[in-house]
Amino acid sequence: MSAKLTPEEIRARFRVVCICKGVKLGKIADAISAGATTVEQVNRATGSGSGTCGNEAGVTRCRPVIEELLRTGGRPPVETPAPAAAEKDDEVWFPTPMRKSSAD
C-alpha cells in the first residue's frame, strides 16, 4: 500500500474477512495492491471464498466485503457493506470477543 494508513486502517488490516479460511483484510488488500481486480482473482490469490459458507448461487459471506475493498483500492471502507444473501451474520467485520461467564 503506497499511501500512509490511519491507525484505524492499520487495525482494520487485522480483521478477519473470510471467516471460513481465516483470511484477514490485510492479505486481501495486499492482493488488490498486487493487481487483483475481481473477487475471483482475490480469492485465488488469498484462499478466501473457498469455504463452506456459500449459498446455491456461489455467493460467500466475504464477497460483499471483498467487492467493497476492490472499489476502495484495498483500503477499508468507512462503513460496513450490506450483507449478501448468504450473509446475515453481524460478526463478519467485528467479531464479538468470547467472554467467560462468571460460572467458569
Legacy VTK file of the C-alpha trace (Angstrom):
# vtk DataFile Version 3.0
C-alpha trace
ASCII
DATASET POLYDATA
POINTS 104 float
0.000 0.000 0.000
1.535 3.278 -1.063
-0.490 5.836 0.924
0.033 6.180 4.644
-2.568 4.279 6.647
-4.509 5.773 9.526
-4.442 3.961 12.897
-7.999 2.727 12.191
-6.911 1.322 8.813
-3.946 -0.428 10.417
-6.252 -2.070 12.964
-8.688 -2.964 10.175
-5.963 -4.942 8.351
-6.118 -7.486 11.198
-9.861 -8.067 10.867
-10.900 -11.432 9.514
-12.874 -11.033 6.295
-13.196 -14.700 5.282
-14.153 -16.499 8.460
-14.127 -19.940 6.801
-10.430 -19.694 5.941
-9.324 -17.018 8.409
-8.186 -14.591 5.700
-7.578 -11.121 7.064
-8.346 -7.823 5.374
-4.620 -7.057 5.096
-3.986 -10.109 2.921
-6.903 -9.193 0.675
-5.731 -5.570 0.458
-2.238 -6.789 -0.480
-3.695 -8.948 -3.284
-5.566 -5.912 -4.608
-2.394 -3.818 -4.412
-0.588 -6.557 -6.342
-3.090 -6.278 -9.200
-6.181 -8.362 -8.386
-9.188 -6.621 -9.922
-12.007 -9.135 -9.395
-13.355 -11.112 -6.457
-12.267 -14.303 -8.207
-8.678 -13.047 -8.566
-8.615 -12.039 -4.896
-9.977 -15.456 -3.936
-7.303 -17.256 -5.972
-4.526 -15.105 -4.512
-5.633 -15.368 -0.876
-7.705 -18.542 -0.497
-10.740 -16.504 0.537
-14.150 -17.526 -0.737
-13.310 -21.226 -0.807
-15.086 -22.204 2.402
-18.449 -23.773 3.007
-20.418 -20.593 3.697
-21.629 -20.004 0.128
-25.212 -20.367 -0.996
-26.581 -22.139 -4.092
-25.588 -19.168 -6.280
-21.996 -19.341 -5.038
-22.250 -16.127 -3.012
-19.999 -16.320 0.022
-20.108 -14.331 3.242
-16.927 -12.437 2.401
-17.875 -11.456 -1.153
-19.545 -8.086 -0.309
-16.535 -7.057 1.768
-14.097 -8.043 -0.989
-16.209 -6.151 -3.560
-16.084 -3.040 -1.374
-12.313 -3.411 -0.933
-11.957 -3.625 -4.714
-13.967 -0.388 -5.033
-11.755 1.366 -2.471
-8.442 0.100 -3.848
-7.880 -2.174 -0.857
-8.490 0.476 1.782
-11.019 -0.438 4.475
-14.461 1.014 3.815
-15.792 3.717 6.104
-18.986 1.749 6.656
-19.570 -1.984 6.770
-21.034 -3.229 3.455
-24.588 -4.553 3.490
-24.725 -8.333 3.884
-25.200 -10.543 0.833
-27.990 -13.091 0.524
-25.730 -15.724 2.101
-24.726 -13.340 4.858
-26.895 -12.255 7.729
-24.290 -12.534 10.482
-23.200 -9.322 12.224
-19.866 -10.887 13.190
-18.203 -10.724 9.766
-16.451 -7.408 10.285
-16.473 -7.014 14.025
-16.459 -10.380 15.792
-17.595 -10.165 19.363
-14.912 -11.385 21.733
-15.647 -14.602 23.540
-16.059 -13.947 27.220
-16.009 -16.399 30.035
-19.137 -16.456 32.069
-18.901 -15.811 35.773
-19.692 -19.506 36.325
-16.381 -20.549 34.645
LINES 1 105
104 0 1 2 3 4 5 6 7 8 9 10 11 12 13 14 15 16 17 18 19 20 21 22 23 24 25 26 27 28 29 30 31 32 33 34 35 36 37 38 39 40 41 42 43 44 45 46 47 48 49 50 51 52 53 54 55 56 57 58 59 60 61 62 63 64 65 66 67 68 69 70 71 72 73 74 75 76 77 78 79 80 81 82 83 84 85 86 87 88 89 90 91 92 93 94 95 96 97 98 99 100 101 102 103
